[in-house]
């Protein structure tokens, strides 16, 4: 079949968000054709170029989200009236939609504390306005200029001042209206693209949005114009991200933008044939944001287990003396990487990830102080790069705390001391691989207070390492019973779990083997690709034929293009059917003589 893959800031750009799993999906489904429709998020991303594309990618069309491209069309009176009508309806839906995050009344089906879903009237008004603006752009053009005009700001102001508008909308100032109008113009740029033609998204059998939000808008329009089914994957729920952004904005801006993204998410969830969360944590958020449970299909992201096979399938250190050849090889590897694995050993804890406050490395350092008190020879390797300026500042704070908690140790008065905590950056020529980092320690630790899907934890599991993690995000779902899980922001519990594993090598070995088996079963590339292959076929099989084939009499021919007809194979070639002779010869009429 032909699949339209929709991405935002990801595939096929180098280093794009979600680009790795998209590339593995496209390469794994080599019997299908892919058309990639990608939004870029900046000039730097476009300058970095694309990854190497496999032959099944037939076409790539891109559009920038970071700059507006006007087509030079100036609306006439009729087109301006159409724009005012549709944009006014969209603004009215934002101003009257239920306040996101408000609690339901006691006794409702959703229960207390659950975010109120948009009402049916607001959802229908928003969808009709969105489709109306897209039809205007398709018929007349000039939508980008109209969205940036004073006419749009006036329409938004009228909606905020109209009876029935929420209090936060009524209190919007001129600066707030300008901010919201600017955000809406950037978010609605996909409506102006020339992708929605018969030879564009109208030619695909299925649209697959690699995330929610703006990336799903082309899929919504392909469904509206051509009836193309839509599948949406969310490894992180975009609506939740929008709720946590713009903390310094005014209440009116936060309220209106939250209403827009809430209505866009509700329309995406309503129009999609299937919603694919990457874990139970994302699935719960989707249900909380209004997703129909019958449409949800959880598919875990897949990791390539090959780079971790050597470490994961290696035997325990206690048994290495039984294999002299392997021992010689390991000694040679240790000599080559002696400087980089200076702290490696059976009493080494490993942390691997991005350095940022959400990882709560401060609690990890305080926990390690208690670990050192119980096991004096233990060391801690912290391997990762800082995430932006905030991460740089946080890394400096952690270095200072480590120097304060753990003075440099020396073997004698004339020896140079070293700190039991090392801060290292991954990558670079001759650097250790991720598998080597995990292999250099006895236990891998995750101390986050906020976590989505912990890919680094799966990498440690593929290496056969026991893990100690905090109970956040999808950690429990990933770990199962193959590691120790403690509450977040609890250094003492984290330390006790680490000490218990350091003192019990047999338990570490059992947990590591179970962790690798679980990761290979649930989080491999093969299971991910197989699950999407089945979901694609199920989606197309349940979708009515959009381009009906007529028989000789001009009547629609049912089941003219079943899903399997798009897959190469012997069943796609017409073969003559064997017809019995009795069905070909003209039968003699049966008559009865009446006397």
DOZA-22990 format. One line per field, with one value per residue (C-alpha): residue number from 0; residue in three letters; x, y, z. Coordinates in Angstrom, 3 decimals, padded with zeros to 6 digits. Layout:
residues N
n [NUM	...] .
res [Ala	...] .
u [X	...] .
v [Y	...] .
w [Z	...] .
end
This chain:
residues 595
n [0	1	2	3	4	5	6	7	8	9	10	11	12	13	14	15	16	17	18	19	20	21	22	23	24	25	26	27	28	29	30	31	32	33	34	35	36	37	38	39	40	41	42	43	44	45	46	47	48	49	50	51	52	53	54	55	56	57	58	59	60	61	62	63	64	65	66	67	68	69	70	71	72	73	74	75	76	77	78	79	80	81	82	83	84	85	86	87	88	89	90	91	92	93	94	95	96	97	98	99	100	101	102	103	104	105	106	107	108	109	110	111	112	113	114	115	116	117	118	119	120	121	122	123	124	125	126	127	128	129	130	131	132	133	134	135	136	137	138	139	140	141	142	143	144	145	146	147	148	149	150	151	152	153	154	155	156	157	158	159	160	161	162	163	164	165	166	167	168	169	170	171	172	173	174	175	176	177	178	179	180	181	182	183	184	185	186	187	188	189	190	191	192	193	194	195	196	197	198	199	200	201	202	203	204	205	206	207	208	209	210	211	212	213	214	215	216	217	218	219	220	221	222	223	224	225	226	227	228	229	230	231	232	233	234	235	236	237	238	239	240	241	242	243	244	245	246	247	248	249	250	251	252	253	254	255	256	257	258	259	260	261	262	263	264	265	266	267	268	269	270	271	272	273	274	275	276	277	278	279	280	281	282	283	284	285	286	287	288	289	290	291	292	293	294	295	296	297	298	299	300	301	302	303	304	305	306	307	308	309	310	311	312	313	314	315	316	317	318	319	320	321	322	323	324	325	326	327	328	329	330	331	332	333	334	335	336	337	338	339	340	341	342	343	344	345	346	347	348	349	350	351	352	353	354	355	356	357	358	359	360	361	362	363	364	365	366	367	368	369	370	371	372	373	374	375	376	377	378	379	380	381	382	383	384	385	386	387	388	389	390	391	392	393	394	395	396	397	398	399	400	401	402	403	404	405	406	407	408	409	410	411	412	413	414	415	416	417	418	419	420	421	422	423	424	425	426	427	428	429	430	431	432	433	434	435	436	437	438	439	440	441	442	443	444	445	446	447	448	449	450	451	452	453	454	455	456	457	458	459	460	461	462	463	464	465	466	467	468	469	470	471	472	473	474	475	476	477	478	479	480	481	482	483	484	485	486	487	488	489	490	491	492	493	494	495	496	497	498	499	500	501	502	503	504	505	506	507	508	509	510	511	512	513	514	515	516	517	518	519	520	521	522	523	524	525	526	527	528	529	530	531	532	533	534	535	536	537	538	539	540	541	542	543	544	545	546	547	548	549	550	551	552	553	554	555	556	557	558	559	560	561	562	563	564	565	566	567	568	569	570	571	572	573	574	575	576	577	578	579	580	581	582	583	584	585	586	587	588	589	590	591	592	593	594] .
res [Unk	Unk	Unk	Unk	Unk	Unk	Unk	Unk	Unk	Unk	Unk	Unk	Unk	Unk	Unk	Unk	Unk	Unk	Unk	Unk	Unk	Unk	Unk	Unk	Unk	Unk	Unk	Unk	Unk	Unk	Unk	Unk	Unk	Unk	Unk	Unk	Unk	Unk	Unk	Unk	Unk	Unk	Unk	Unk	Unk	Unk	Unk	Unk	Unk	Unk	Unk	Unk	Unk	Unk	Unk	Unk	Unk	Unk	Unk	Unk	Unk	Unk	Unk	Unk	Unk	Unk	Unk	Unk	Unk	Unk	Unk	Unk	Unk	Unk	Unk	Unk	Unk	Unk	Unk	Unk	Unk	Unk	Unk	Unk	Unk	Unk	Unk	Unk	Unk	Unk	Unk	Unk	Unk	Unk	Unk	Unk	Unk	Unk	Unk	Unk	Unk	Unk	Unk	Unk	Unk	Unk	Unk	Unk	Unk	Unk	Unk	Unk	Unk	Unk	Unk	Unk	Unk	Unk	Unk	Unk	Unk	Unk	Unk	Unk	Unk	Unk	Unk	Unk	Unk	Unk	Unk	Unk	Unk	Unk	Unk	Unk	Unk	Unk	Unk	Unk	Unk	Unk	Unk	Unk	Unk	Unk	Unk	Unk	Unk	Unk	Unk	Unk	Unk	Unk	Unk	Unk	Unk	Unk	Unk	Unk	Unk	Unk	Unk	Unk	Unk	Unk	Unk	Unk	Unk	Unk	Unk	Unk	Unk	Unk	Unk	Unk	Unk	Unk	Unk	Unk	Unk	Unk	Unk	Unk	Unk	Unk	Unk	Unk	Unk	Unk	Unk	Unk	Unk	Unk	Unk	Unk	Unk	Unk	Unk	Unk	Unk	Unk	Unk	Unk	Unk	Unk	Unk	Unk	Unk	Unk	Unk	Unk	Unk	Unk	Unk	Unk	Unk	Unk	Unk	Unk	Unk	Unk	Unk	Unk	Unk	Unk	Unk	Unk	Unk	Unk	Unk	Unk	Unk	Unk	Unk	Unk	Unk	Unk	Unk	Unk	Unk	Unk	Unk	Unk	Unk	Unk	Unk	Unk	Unk	Unk	Unk	Unk	Unk	Unk	Unk	Unk	Unk	Unk	Unk	Unk	Unk	Unk	Unk	Unk	Unk	Unk	Unk	Unk	Unk	Unk	Unk	Unk	Unk	Unk	Unk	Unk	Unk	Unk	Unk	Unk	Unk	Unk	Unk	Unk	Unk	Unk	Unk	Unk	Unk	Unk	Unk	Unk	Unk	Unk	Unk	Unk	Unk	Unk	Unk	Unk	Unk	Unk	Unk	Unk	Unk	Unk	Unk	Unk	Unk	Unk	Unk	Unk	Unk	Unk	Unk	Unk	Unk	Unk	Unk	Unk	Unk	Unk	Unk	Unk	Unk	Unk	Unk	Unk	Unk	Unk	Unk	Unk	Unk	Unk	Unk	Unk	Unk	Unk	Unk	Unk	Unk	Unk	Unk	Unk	Unk	Unk	Unk	Unk	Unk	Unk	Unk	Unk	Unk	Unk	Unk	Unk	Unk	Unk	Unk	Unk	Unk	Unk	Unk	Unk	Unk	Unk	Unk	Unk	Unk	Unk	Unk	Unk	Unk	Unk	Unk	Unk	Unk	Unk	Unk	Unk	Unk	Unk	Unk	Unk	Unk	Unk	Unk	Unk	Unk	Unk	Unk	Unk	Unk	Unk	Unk	Unk	Unk	Unk	Unk	Unk	Unk	Unk	Unk	Unk	Unk	Unk	Unk	Unk	Unk	Unk	Unk	Unk	Unk	Unk	Unk	Unk	Unk	Unk	Unk	Unk	Unk	Unk	Unk	Unk	Unk	Unk	Unk	Unk	Unk	Unk	Unk	Unk	Unk	Unk	Unk	Unk	Unk	Unk	Unk	Unk	Unk	Unk	Unk	Unk	Unk	Unk	Unk	Unk	Unk	Unk	Unk	Unk	Unk	Unk	Unk	Unk	Unk	Unk	Unk	Unk	Unk	Unk	Unk	Unk	Unk	Unk	Unk	Unk	Unk	Unk	Unk	Unk	Unk	Unk	Unk	Unk	Unk	Unk	Unk	Unk	Unk	Unk	Unk	Unk	Unk	Unk	Unk	Unk	Unk	Unk	Unk	Unk	Unk	Unk	Unk	Unk	Unk	Unk	Unk	Unk	Unk	Unk	Unk	Unk	Unk	Unk	Unk	Unk	Unk	Unk	Unk	Unk	Unk	Unk	Unk	Unk	Unk	Unk	Unk	Unk	Unk	Unk	Unk	Unk	Unk	Unk	Unk	Unk	Unk	Unk	Unk	Unk	Unk	Unk	Unk	Unk	Unk	Unk	Unk	Unk	Unk	Unk	Unk	Unk	Unk	Unk	Unk	Unk	Unk	Unk	Unk	Unk	Unk	Unk	Unk	Unk	Unk	Unk	Unk	Unk	Unk	Unk	Unk	Unk	Unk	Unk	Unk	Unk	Unk	Unk	Unk	Unk	Unk	Unk	Unk	Unk	Unk	Unk	Unk	Unk	Unk	Unk	Unk	Unk	Unk	Unk	Unk	Unk	Unk	Unk	Unk	Unk	Unk	Unk	Unk] .
u [000.000	001.017	001.478	001.733	004.084	003.521	006.283	007.080	010.747	011.705	012.205	013.811	015.931	019.207	018.797	015.064	012.762	011.438	013.565	015.167	011.950	010.474	013.535	013.347	009.644	010.108	013.012	011.173	008.069	009.964	006.962	005.028	005.589	006.058	005.454	007.000	005.390	007.671	007.589	010.973	011.399	014.374	017.045	019.663	017.589	017.215	020.938	021.788	020.084	018.326	019.237	019.871	016.456	015.590	014.164	010.614	010.417	008.902	008.560	009.463	007.674	008.708	007.373	008.856	006.945	009.417	008.728	005.562	005.463	002.820	001.515	000.851	-002.917	-005.082	-008.609	-011.574	-014.778	-016.309	-013.123	-012.721	-016.270	-015.573	-012.417	-014.130	-016.917	-014.656	-011.990	-014.688	-016.204	-012.796	-012.215	-015.685	-014.956	-011.777	-013.556	-016.466	-014.663	-014.480	-011.550	-008.822	-008.008	-011.241	-012.807	-016.088	-019.041	-019.274	-021.001	-020.110	-018.881	-015.332	-015.000	-013.335	-010.110	-010.341	-009.944	-013.243	-013.579	-014.654	-018.387	-019.893	-020.982	-017.510	-015.841	-018.137	-017.696	-013.917	-013.837	-016.129	-014.036	-010.807	-012.210	-013.676	-010.317	-008.637	-011.253	-010.744	-006.990	-007.561	-010.062	-008.692	-005.234	-004.032	-004.711	-001.321	-001.770	-005.322	-004.216	-001.603	-003.997	-005.817	-009.018	-007.996	-007.235	-010.595	-012.448	-010.625	-011.479	-015.184	-015.241	-013.604	-016.105	-019.189	-021.782	-020.954	-017.183	-015.212	-013.896	-010.244	-011.114	-013.128	-010.160	-007.771	-005.866	-004.682	-001.215	-002.813	-004.905	-001.824	000.082	-002.747	-003.319	000.395	000.381	-002.724	-001.151	001.882	-000.217	-002.559	000.158	-000.383	-003.843	-002.211	-000.036	-000.521	-000.361	-004.110	-004.473	-005.373	-001.707	-000.641	-002.183	-005.228	-003.152	-002.128	-004.016	-003.332	-001.901	000.308	001.082	004.251	002.916	-000.166	-000.606	000.367	001.798	-001.694	-003.353	-002.466	-003.966	-007.175	-007.458	-006.645	-009.485	-011.805	-011.051	-010.446	-011.587	-008.027	-007.874	-005.597	-003.393	-001.742	001.239	002.044	005.027	004.582	001.160	001.523	-001.453	000.223	003.307	001.237	-000.348	003.145	004.455	004.212	004.153	004.916	002.098	-001.046	-004.106	-005.927	-003.083	-002.705	-006.456	-006.985	-003.952	-004.846	-008.368	-006.961	-004.646	-007.327	-009.836	-007.213	-006.370	-010.056	-010.614	-007.528	-008.663	-012.167	-011.044	-008.285	-009.091	-006.557	-004.469	-001.139	000.328	003.853	003.200	000.514	001.501	000.769	-002.382	-003.754	-003.073	-004.842	-007.901	-007.770	-007.702	-010.807	-009.589	-012.014	-010.681	-011.812	-009.377	-006.287	-003.586	-000.455	002.736	006.007	008.897	011.519	015.262	017.937	019.339	022.395	024.787	024.044	024.302	027.980	027.488	024.048	024.979	028.307	028.643	028.867	032.249	032.315	032.383	034.982	037.854	036.160	036.750	040.419	040.029	037.282	039.291	042.286	040.058	038.521	041.926	043.017	039.859	040.363	043.915	042.746	040.037	041.802	041.631	037.957	036.903	039.011	036.162	034.611	034.195	031.781	031.113	030.329	026.987	026.234	023.925	023.445	021.267	020.773	021.918	018.921	016.994	014.263	016.834	017.263	020.989	021.127	019.088	021.317	024.449	022.920	021.881	025.416	026.736	024.747	025.894	029.535	028.904	027.651	030.032	033.181	034.693	031.720	032.069	029.542	029.922	027.635	027.735	025.749	025.652	023.892	020.602	020.938	021.989	019.833	021.584	025.006	024.139	022.729	025.871	028.016	025.843	026.173	029.961	030.198	027.938	030.011	033.213	031.611	030.152	033.123	036.617	039.272	040.770	044.460	046.338	049.120	050.441	052.309	049.600	047.093	043.578	040.495	036.805	034.589	032.089	033.097	031.293	031.851	030.475	029.595	030.667	033.783	036.572	037.487	034.830	032.890	029.643	026.455	026.861	030.420	029.197	026.622	029.119	031.482	029.120	027.283	024.009	022.387	020.516	017.681	016.783	014.355	011.359	009.863	010.246	008.345	009.465	012.888	014.901	018.145	016.658	015.837	019.416	020.648	018.177	019.449	022.941	021.728	022.240	020.222	018.570	017.351	014.784	012.324	008.605	007.874	006.374	006.454	009.283	007.212	005.704	009.171	010.880	008.117	009.616	013.178	014.502	014.041	011.732	011.684	009.710	011.129	012.943	013.814	017.630	017.501	015.264	017.454	020.580	019.107	018.087	021.556	023.299	021.083	022.080	025.763	025.905	024.129	025.864	023.690	020.538	022.071	022.754	019.196	017.608	019.925	019.100	015.371	015.645	017.360	014.756	011.940	013.522	014.036	010.420	008.658	010.935	012.642	012.445	010.885	007.854	007.353	007.406	005.181	002.604	002.429	002.213	-000.861	-002.382	-001.946	-003.687	-006.484	-007.036	-007.222	-009.388	-011.929	-011.947	-014.526	-013.177	-012.555	-012.111	-014.827	-014.235	-017.195	-018.174	-019.358	-022.859	-021.486	-022.386	-019.861	-017.924	-017.626	-014.233	-012.538	-009.250	-008.793	-005.846	-003.819	-004.003	-001.434	001.117	003.315	002.591	001.114	-002.444	-002.061	-001.647	-004.887	-005.122	-007.737	-010.287	-011.114	-014.765	-016.518	-017.995	-021.478	-021.417	-020.422	-022.676	-026.213	-028.515	-031.461	-034.750	-036.863	-040.372	-043.365	-045.932	-049.436	-052.095] .
v [000.000	003.652	005.428	009.173	009.620	012.992	014.370	017.587	018.376	014.732	012.276	012.626	015.385	014.434	014.329	015.024	014.121	010.575	010.163	006.924	004.954	006.408	005.272	001.790	001.601	002.638	000.236	-002.615	-002.212	-002.516	-004.021	-000.752	002.624	005.771	009.430	011.600	014.980	016.747	020.053	021.603	023.603	025.823	026.798	024.765	021.628	022.198	022.938	019.638	017.765	014.416	010.926	008.361	007.283	003.703	003.012	002.522	006.269	007.422	011.134	013.707	017.040	019.551	022.825	025.204	025.958	028.642	031.097	032.217	031.900	034.186	033.469	037.119	036.655	039.527	038.538	040.209	041.089	037.609	035.855	038.274	037.526	033.789	034.226	036.379	033.839	030.803	032.490	034.021	030.592	029.198	032.087	031.637	027.963	028.917	031.486	029.224	025.859	024.312	025.508	022.809	021.207	022.134	019.486	017.862	018.179	015.465	012.346	012.652	009.667	010.978	011.615	014.478	016.040	014.907	017.543	018.490	017.511	020.052	020.122	018.723	022.151	023.661	020.613	020.730	024.490	024.135	021.315	023.175	026.338	024.431	022.764	026.064	027.831	024.950	025.107	028.866	028.385	025.696	027.765	031.295	031.203	034.120	032.450	033.256	036.979	036.858	035.129	037.861	040.713	043.118	041.426	038.280	040.227	042.042	038.736	037.317	040.404	040.167	036.527	037.389	040.184	038.228	036.962	033.483	033.885	032.623	035.077	034.602	035.394	038.486	039.857	039.560	042.760	043.954	042.504	039.163	039.181	039.888	037.042	034.552	035.640	035.209	031.711	030.727	031.978	029.718	026.752	027.050	027.357	023.730	024.749	026.802	024.025	022.521	018.970	018.379	017.360	014.122	013.460	014.461	013.176	012.179	009.409	007.630	004.737	005.795	008.778	008.063	011.070	010.459	012.758	014.685	018.433	020.278	017.159	015.624	018.588	017.347	013.992	015.678	017.524	014.415	012.675	015.656	016.106	012.495	010.162	008.913	007.061	008.488	006.729	008.852	007.743	009.562	008.448	011.700	013.385	016.818	018.300	017.595	019.443	022.498	022.531	022.804	025.574	029.375	029.554	033.292	034.199	035.976	033.916	034.955	033.744	030.472	029.861	030.574	028.609	025.675	025.739	025.720	022.773	020.963	021.311	020.322	017.232	016.342	016.652	014.542	011.843	011.898	011.683	009.094	005.490	004.349	006.062	004.450	005.343	004.113	003.064	002.861	006.267	007.961	005.851	007.126	010.699	010.128	008.766	011.719	014.073	012.498	009.564	006.737	003.627	001.437	003.250	002.790	000.298	000.371	-000.302	000.041	001.720	-000.687	-000.575	-002.311	-004.979	-005.728	-003.158	-004.570	-008.263	-008.678	-007.181	-008.642	-012.204	-012.163	-014.378	-013.152	-011.842	-014.638	-017.263	-015.710	-017.843	-020.893	-019.508	-018.572	-017.314	-014.900	-013.747	-012.881	-010.899	-008.994	-008.141	-006.781	-004.652	-003.350	-002.304	-000.391	001.442	001.707	005.470	005.670	002.843	003.996	003.664	000.487	-002.515	-004.710	-001.835	000.871	002.591	004.015	006.876	007.628	010.342	014.070	016.380	018.496	019.254	016.706	013.916	014.926	014.219	016.098	013.344	010.755	012.383	012.493	008.853	007.954	009.510	006.916	004.175	005.134	004.982	001.403	000.295	002.493	001.184	002.088	004.617	006.510	007.227	009.959	009.939	012.507	015.900	018.958	019.910	023.572	026.485	025.245	021.890	023.567	025.443	022.296	020.333	022.979	022.777	018.963	019.144	021.541	019.332	016.229	018.030	019.066	015.656	013.538	015.006	013.633	010.371	009.445	006.241	008.142	011.602	011.908	010.460	012.433	011.953	011.391	011.856	008.744	010.557	011.094	013.334	012.230	013.070	010.310	010.282	011.476	009.573	006.365	006.897	004.167	002.977	003.004	-000.736	-000.238	002.360	-000.013	-002.884	-000.870	-000.917	-003.349	-001.397	001.226	003.970	006.266	009.043	011.175	013.047	013.448	010.775	009.739	006.476	005.611	004.495	004.555	002.076	-000.323	-000.043	-001.099	-004.006	-005.110	-005.124	-007.522	-005.058	-004.835	-001.444	000.830	003.406	005.954	005.361	008.002	007.949	004.535	003.153	000.470	-000.621	-000.999	-002.666	-005.060	-007.250	-007.175	-004.255	-002.290	000.746	003.398	006.640	009.783	012.418	009.816	009.501	007.046	004.574	004.941	004.250	001.194	-000.338	000.208	-001.266	-004.355	-005.112	-004.320	-006.835	-009.596	-010.429	-013.493	-011.398	-008.848	-011.605	-012.989	-009.564	-008.676	-011.849	-011.358	-007.712	-008.617	-011.285	-008.805	-006.118	-008.516	-009.663	-006.303	-003.546	-004.852	-003.344	-006.537	-006.399	-002.705	-003.202	-006.284	-004.444	-001.489	-003.817	-005.462	-002.113	-000.713	-003.689	-003.588	000.136	-000.168	-003.274	-001.385	001.683	001.885	002.014	005.706	005.310	002.830	000.549	000.154	-003.047	-003.371	-002.146	000.980	-000.195	000.014	-003.197	-004.133	-005.113	-003.904	-003.141	-005.238	-004.471	-007.490	-006.290	-003.613	-006.165	-007.817	-011.503	-014.170	-013.177	-009.815	-011.425	-012.345	-016.049	-017.817	-019.587	-023.191	-023.343	-026.746	-027.694	-028.022	-024.342	-023.342	-025.513	-024.317	-026.649	-028.248	-026.735	-029.055	-029.281	-031.282	-032.498	-031.661	-034.064] .
w [000.000	-000.264	003.068	003.673	006.646	008.372	010.611	012.463	013.086	012.560	009.727	007.193	008.750	010.424	014.189	014.018	016.878	016.393	013.274	014.416	014.875	011.662	009.721	011.232	010.445	006.807	006.298	008.010	005.821	002.551	000.736	001.084	-000.568	001.503	000.690	003.426	004.221	006.688	008.570	009.413	012.595	011.734	009.258	011.113	010.673	006.949	006.578	008.308	005.473	005.350	006.411	003.696	002.444	001.418	-002.056	-000.739	-000.058	-003.340	-002.615	000.028	000.341	003.001	004.381	006.977	010.151	011.224	008.395	006.616	002.833	001.320	-002.167	-003.040	-003.356	-002.064	-001.066	-002.660	-000.867	-001.098	000.018	002.947	004.006	003.893	005.945	008.555	008.912	009.352	011.474	013.635	014.207	015.158	017.591	019.073	019.684	021.558	023.703	024.692	025.005	028.461	030.521	030.268	033.587	035.352	037.512	036.694	038.987	041.625	040.471	036.759	034.827	034.606	038.304	040.134	038.958	035.338	032.643	031.080	027.429	024.809	024.255	021.081	019.864	020.303	018.711	015.667	015.350	015.495	012.918	010.506	010.856	010.252	007.130	005.946	006.174	004.325	001.560	001.290	000.920	-001.691	-003.704	-003.379	-001.745	000.343	003.716	005.264	004.613	005.957	009.165	009.701	008.988	011.285	010.170	012.094	015.263	015.031	014.646	017.665	019.712	018.811	019.893	023.233	023.912	022.783	025.305	026.572	026.345	029.313	031.862	030.864	027.238	028.171	030.093	027.118	026.381	022.975	023.548	024.451	021.264	019.151	020.830	020.314	016.694	015.953	017.462	015.492	012.253	012.783	013.860	010.844	008.193	007.072	005.779	002.994	001.518	-001.927	-000.578	-000.783	-004.413	-006.169	-006.933	-003.410	-000.199	-002.216	-003.816	-000.614	000.939	004.533	006.425	009.424	011.649	013.648	016.392	017.344	017.080	013.904	012.236	012.181	010.396	006.866	007.818	008.967	005.643	003.590	005.402	004.828	001.109	000.020	002.816	003.485	006.839	009.522	012.099	014.806	016.896	020.141	022.174	024.107	024.220	022.607	024.437	027.776	026.540	025.620	029.084	030.591	028.293	028.471	032.294	032.198	029.773	030.891	031.908	028.706	026.450	028.320	028.289	024.575	023.417	025.666	024.181	020.638	021.227	023.200	020.351	017.773	019.817	020.225	016.460	015.750	018.173	016.684	013.051	013.484	012.684	015.298	017.967	018.800	022.204	022.807	026.397	029.063	030.453	027.102	026.732	030.045	028.966	025.659	027.442	029.820	026.805	025.281	023.171	022.460	024.170	021.258	018.933	021.106	020.100	022.257	020.263	022.137	020.294	019.023	019.650	017.607	019.919	017.756	019.314	022.770	021.910	022.843	026.303	026.928	025.994	027.835	030.883	034.457	035.701	038.299	035.504	033.186	034.537	032.987	029.493	029.031	025.488	026.419	029.417	027.213	024.863	027.745	029.189	025.832	025.547	029.084	028.283	025.196	027.131	030.472	030.630	029.661	031.969	034.891	037.336	035.865	038.113	040.046	042.498	039.962	039.472	036.005	035.085	031.362	029.786	029.215	032.002	033.005	036.226	035.398	035.842	039.521	039.680	042.990	044.663	042.989	044.448	047.940	047.555	046.474	049.672	051.620	049.239	049.906	053.626	053.276	050.501	050.650	047.402	045.205	042.387	040.266	036.538	035.175	031.379	029.423	027.758	029.148	027.517	026.541	028.780	031.638	031.474	031.482	034.656	036.244	035.362	037.048	040.158	040.231	039.849	042.759	044.901	044.077	045.045	048.335	049.198	048.062	048.601	046.257	047.486	047.319	048.199	049.942	050.851	047.567	045.269	043.264	044.495	042.421	043.064	043.261	041.008	037.387	034.876	031.273	027.843	025.363	021.727	019.996	018.196	019.960	022.606	024.326	022.895	024.949	025.467	026.762	029.267	030.717	030.622	032.813	035.760	037.975	038.277	036.041	037.915	036.780	039.219	037.158	038.530	035.034	032.370	029.275	027.725	029.239	026.202	028.190	030.633	027.789	026.544	029.982	029.954	026.527	028.043	030.737	033.582	036.783	037.220	040.015	038.864	040.187	039.689	037.035	033.529	031.868	034.028	035.780	032.475	030.960	033.922	034.917	037.628	036.298	038.352	041.550	041.532	044.276	044.805	043.168	045.250	047.902	048.149	051.041	049.165	046.077	048.127	049.877	046.542	045.074	048.123	048.094	044.484	044.986	047.843	045.916	042.594	041.990	042.234	039.863	037.360	037.597	037.204	034.321	032.419	032.976	031.904	028.629	027.870	028.526	026.360	023.455	023.675	024.053	022.807	019.669	016.202	014.883	017.196	016.427	012.647	012.784	014.899	012.493	009.493	010.968	011.971	008.450	006.871	009.446	008.846	005.059	005.240	007.366	005.100	002.287	-001.253	-002.030	-005.782	-006.793	-009.740	-012.088	-013.797	-017.386	-016.534	-014.823	-011.318	-008.461	-008.058	-004.357	-002.954	-006.130	-004.370	-001.207	001.026	-000.108	-003.720	-002.834	-001.599	-004.278	-004.596	-006.829	-005.878	-007.626	-011.047	-012.814	-013.559	-015.665	-013.559	-014.319	-015.380	-015.569	-018.927	-017.513	-016.628	-020.179	-022.317	-022.852	-020.906	-022.617	-021.421	-019.337	-020.698	-019.708	-022.151	-021.099	-022.195] .
end
